[in-house]
């Protein structure tokens, strides 16, 4: 019985030393320095008169849907890379849209400030 207690206590002591050694080595590890991330603008909201640039998330299609003044999709599309001047910005049915011409409106998720 005494031998069993000695073996178990020796194992517990060895495991505890291994645990302490691993935490010390993890604490002294220094992460590599990474480059500075690009800072996002503090006010990314698009305002009337600003230049906007069309971006596309789907790389195969390369076009963005055009909306009407009631935020309903039309059959028209705009190609990626097009630049416009925002004529008006409004929110309809929880969707923020930007007017780019007399009858074309784009979703703000599809455009960025130029």
Secondary structure, DSSP 8 states (H G I E B T S, - for coil): -HHHHHHHHHHHHHHHHHHHHHHHHHHH-------------S-----TT-EEEE--S-TTT-EEEEE-TTS-EEEEEEETT-EEE--EEEEETTEEEEE-SSS-EEEGGGEEE-
